[in-house]
């Protein structure tokens, strides 16, 4: 074969392969026309996960022509039921869901009832990063974190439920600080705030964005920030990493701070065809960078700090890939 013909042949083959690859990766918008996409929220209506999903879904819909996105609340078992439902859904791009980052802890320790593998979801993205805080009622006797740690009696702290981030992190942070706590599950969102006002619990660990209004109303005090940096509104509240911690405590606090970077996750079932997954991921990214969504989020005082697709998949896998020492610690701490 002459050089000219050989070069032409090579170029033709290269063109065919590039055309096939492009065709395989091309978003399949036609599939979604007239279809309903279900956005599963692993909580009951009214909380932060629900608010984010409804806002994001409403804006995503603009970027998937002809499709309708509906929110379906599937609460129970500390977000496990909703996460299971998403994982087992048909991998056609018509189901996605949002659930607690606390399930990372739950999978690490092998919590009963989990039917999913977080490393295998088709990750769409995450909407936020969170400053985790420990708050106590303004009526409580605890003025500082030292008062809290030195309490002779176990401090009653509420949590959304077994398996959620706040439930697991309450045990983890209490262990890191050497504090005595009694965790009472079943208090999430505004229910927890009302329980604090009634004196049923003394406090809780949660995201500052969800608790900011309660803090500003001076119904509670923020004793501690569990994050890598201080929130701009909490310059005088100490970081957990600033406390006198053992090596074990430092590792636990670092784990919580790292997972706090992954907040308001959205995932779809494993093995979605690439061309359909690309449609959903692109719509999610466009929604999270849409000026109208950002304006709406600002009015709602909900933080937006997004990451997308494979970047989130990588962060989730890194969080799951804990050394045996950390796994052993978590199994000792997290109560089922």
C-alpha positions in Angstrom: 0.0 0.0 0.0 1.4 3.4 -1.0 2.1 6.0 1.7 -0.7 8.3 0.5 -3.3 5.5 0.4 -2.1 4.2 3.8 -2.4 7.7 5.3 -5.9 8.0 3.9 -6.9 4.6 5.3 -5.6 5.6 8.8 -7.4 8.9 8.7 -10.6 7.2 7.6 -10.4 4.6 10.4 -9.6 7.4 13.0 -12.6 9.4 11.7 -14.9 6.4 12.0 -13.8 5.7 15.6 -14.1 9.3 16.6 -17.6 9.5 15.1 -18.7 6.3 16.9 -17.3 7.6 20.2 -19.0 11.0 19.7 -22.3 9.2 18.9 -22.0 7.1 22.0 -21.4 10.1 24.2 -24.0 12.3 22.6 -26.8 13.3 25.0 -30.0 11.5 24.2 -32.5 14.3 24.7 -35.2 12.6 22.5 -35.6 9.8 25.1 -36.7 12.2 27.8 -39.4 14.0 25.7 -42.8 13.4 27.4 -41.2 11.4 30.2 -41.5 11.9 34.0 -38.3 12.0 36.0 -38.7 11.1 39.7 -36.5 12.9 42.2 -36.6 10.8 45.4 -36.1 12.6 48.7 -35.3 10.3 51.5 -37.1 12.4 54.1 -40.6 13.6 54.6 -41.7 17.0 53.1 -40.6 20.3 54.7 -36.9 19.8 55.6 -33.7 20.9 54.0 -33.3 17.9 51.6 -36.9 18.5 50.4 -36.3 22.2 49.8 -33.1 21.7 47.9 -34.6 18.9 45.7 -37.7 21.0 44.8 -35.6 24.0 43.9 -33.1 22.0 41.9 -35.7 19.9 40.2 -37.7 22.9 39.1 -34.6 24.5 37.5 -33.3 21.2 36.0 -36.5 20.7 34.2 -35.7 23.8 32.0 -32.7 22.0 30.6 -34.3 18.7 29.7 -36.8 19.7 27.0 -40.2 18.0 27.2 -39.5 16.2 30.5 -41.3 16.7 33.8 -39.5 16.4 37.2 -41.5 15.4 40.2 -40.4 15.1 43.8 -41.3 11.9 45.7 -40.7 11.8 49.5 -39.6 8.4 50.7 -38.7 8.8 54.4 -37.6 6.1 56.8 -34.7 4.3 58.5 -32.4 7.3 58.5 -32.5 7.8 54.7 -31.8 4.2 54.0 -35.2 3.4 52.5 -35.0 6.3 50.0 -31.4 5.4 49.1 -32.3 1.8 48.6 -35.2 2.7 46.3 -32.9 4.9 44.1 -30.2 2.2 43.9 -32.7 -0.5 42.9 -34.6 1.7 40.4 -34.5 1.0 36.6 -31.2 2.5 35.3 -32.9 4.5 32.5 -32.2 8.1 33.7 -35.8 8.6 35.0 -35.0 8.2 38.7 -32.6 10.1 40.9 -32.5 10.9 44.5 -31.0 12.8 47.4 -30.1 11.4 50.8 -27.9 12.0 53.8 -24.1 12.0 53.6 -24.3 10.2 56.9 -24.9 7.0 54.9 -21.1 7.1 54.2 -20.6 6.3 57.8 -23.4 3.7 57.8 -21.9 1.9 54.8 -18.4 1.9 56.4 -19.7 0.2 59.6 -22.1 -2.1 57.7 -25.4 -0.8 59.1 -28.2 -3.3 58.8 -30.8 -2.6 56.1 -28.4 -1.2 53.5 -29.0 -2.6 50.0 -26.8 -0.2 48.2 -23.1 0.5 47.5 -22.4 4.2 47.4 -19.4 3.7 45.2 -21.6 2.3 42.4 -24.3 4.9 42.1 -24.3 7.1 39.0 -23.4 10.3 40.7 -25.0 13.5 39.5 -23.5 16.0 41.9 -23.7 17.8 45.2 -25.2 21.1 45.8 -23.5 22.3 48.9 -20.8 22.0 51.5 -21.7 22.4 55.2 -20.3 23.9 58.3 -21.3 21.4 61.0 -22.1 22.9 64.4 -23.0 21.8 67.9 -25.7 24.0 69.3 -27.5 24.0 72.7 -30.6 25.7 73.9 -30.3 29.2 75.2 -32.0 27.9 78.4 -29.3 25.2 78.9 -26.5 25.7 81.5 -23.8 25.3 78.9 -22.2 28.5 77.9 -19.0 27.1 76.4 -17.7 23.9 74.9 -15.8 23.3 78.1 -19.1 23.4 80.1 -20.5 20.9 77.7 -17.6 18.5 77.9 -17.3 18.8 81.7 -21.0 17.9 82.3 -21.3 15.3 85.0 -24.6 14.0 83.5 -25.0 12.9 79.9 -26.3 15.7 77.7 -29.4 15.0 75.8 -28.8 15.6 72.1 -31.4 15.0 69.3 -30.8 13.4 66.0 -32.9 12.8 62.8 -32.6 9.1 63.1 -30.2 6.1 63.0 -28.0 6.3 59.9 -28.3 10.1 59.3 -25.2 12.3 59.4 -26.2 14.1 62.5 -26.9 10.9 64.4 -23.5 9.3 63.5 -21.6 12.6 64.0 -23.1 13.2 67.4 -21.5 9.9 68.7 -18.3 10.6 66.8 -17.8 14.1 68.1 -18.8 13.2 71.6 -16.1 10.4 71.5 -13.5 12.8 70.1 -14.2 15.4 72.8 -14.6 12.9 75.6 -18.1 14.2 76.4 -21.0 12.3 77.9 -24.1 12.4 75.7 -27.4 10.6 75.4 -28.6 10.6 71.7 -32.4 10.7 71.2 -33.4 9.8 67.7 -36.5 11.1 65.9 -35.9 14.8 66.2 -35.0 16.4 62.8 -35.4 19.8 61.3 -37.9 22.1 63.0 -39.0 19.2 65.3 -35.6 19.3 66.9 -35.8 23.1 67.4 -39.2 22.7 69.0 -37.9 19.9 71.3 -35.1 22.2 72.4 -37.6 25.0 73.2 -39.7 22.5 75.2 -36.6 21.3 77.1 -36.9 17.7 75.8 -33.4 17.8 74.5 -30.5 20.2 75.3 -29.0 20.5 71.8 -27.9 18.8 68.6 -25.3 18.7 65.9 -26.4 19.8 62.4 -25.7 22.1 59.5 -25.4 25.8 60.1 -27.3 26.7 57.0 -30.4 24.8 58.4 -30.0 26.2 61.9 -29.0 29.8 61.1 -32.4 31.3 61.6 -32.7 29.5 65.0 -29.3 30.8 65.9 -30.1 34.4 64.8 -33.4 34.3 66.8 -31.1 33.7 69.9 -33.0 30.6 70.9 -29.7 28.7 71.0 -26.0 29.0 71.4 -23.3 27.6 69.0 -20.6 26.0 71.1 -18.5 24.4 68.4 -17.8 24.3 64.6 -16.9 20.9 63.1 -15.4 22.0 59.8 -12.0 22.9 58.4 -12.5 26.6 58.5 -14.8 29.0 60.5 -18.1 30.2 59.1 -18.0 34.0 58.4 -20.9 34.5 60.8 -19.2 32.5 63.6 -15.8 34.1 64.0 -15.7 33.6 67.8 -17.0 30.0 67.9 -14.1 27.6 68.3 -13.3 24.8 65.8 -13.3 21.2 67.0 -9.7 20.9 65.7 -8.7 23.7 68.1 -9.7 21.6 71.1 -7.3 19.4 73.0 -7.8 16.1 71.2 -6.1 12.8 71.2 -4.7 11.4 68.0 -7.9 9.3 67.8 -10.0 12.4 68.3 -8.1 14.4 65.6 -8.7 11.6 63.1 -12.4 11.5 63.9 -12.9 15.2 63.6 -10.9 15.3 60.3 -13.3 12.6 58.9 -16.4 14.5 59.8 -14.9 17.7 58.3 -14.1 15.9 55.1 -17.5 14.4 54.7 -19.1 17.9 55.4 -17.6 19.0 52.1 -20.1 16.6 50.4 -23.6 17.9 51.2 -27.0 17.7 49.5 -25.9 14.8 47.3 -27.8 13.7 44.2 -27.4 10.3 42.7 -29.0 7.9 40.2 -29.0 4.1 40.0 -25.8 2.3 38.8 -25.2 1.5 35.1 -27.2 4.2 33.5 -26.3 4.4 29.7 -23.7 7.2 29.2 -25.9 9.2 26.8 -28.8 9.3 29.3 -26.6 10.1 32.3 -25.0 12.9 30.4 -28.4 14.6 29.9 -29.2 14.5 33.7 -25.7 15.5 34.7 -25.7 18.4 32.3 -29.1 19.6 33.4 -28.0 19.4 37.1 -24.9 21.4 36.4 -26.8 24.1 34.4 -29.4 24.3 37.2 -26.8 24.8 39.9 -25.1 27.6 38.0 -28.4 29.2 36.8 -28.6 32.8 38.0 -32.3 32.3 38.8 -31.5 29.4 41.1 -28.7 31.2 42.8 -31.0 34.2 43.4 -33.7 31.9 44.8 -31.2 30.1 47.0 -29.9 33.4 48.4 -33.5 34.4 49.4 -33.9 31.1 51.1 -30.5 31.4 52.8 -29.4 28.0 51.4 -25.8 27.7 50.5 -24.8 26.6 47.0 -21.3 25.2 46.7 -21.6 22.6 43.9 -19.5 19.8 42.4 -20.5 17.5 39.6 -20.4 14.0 38.1 -17.2 12.1 38.4 -15.7 14.7 40.7 -18.3 13.8 43.3 -17.9 10.1 42.6 -14.2 10.4 43.4 -14.9 12.2 46.7 -17.4 9.6 47.8 -15.0 6.8 47.0 -12.2 8.5 48.9 -14.5 9.0 52.0 -15.4 5.3 51.9 -11.8 4.2 51.6 -10.9 4.5 55.3 -8.0 2.7 56.9 -8.9 -0.2 59.2 -8.1 1.9 62.2 -10.8 4.4 61.4 -13.3 1.6 60.5 -12.6 0.0 63.9 -13.1 3.3 65.7 -16.4 4.0 63.8 -17.8 0.6 64.6 -17.0 1.2 68.3 -18.7 4.6 68.2 -21.7 4.5 65.9 -24.6 2.9 67.7 -27.1 0.9 65.6 
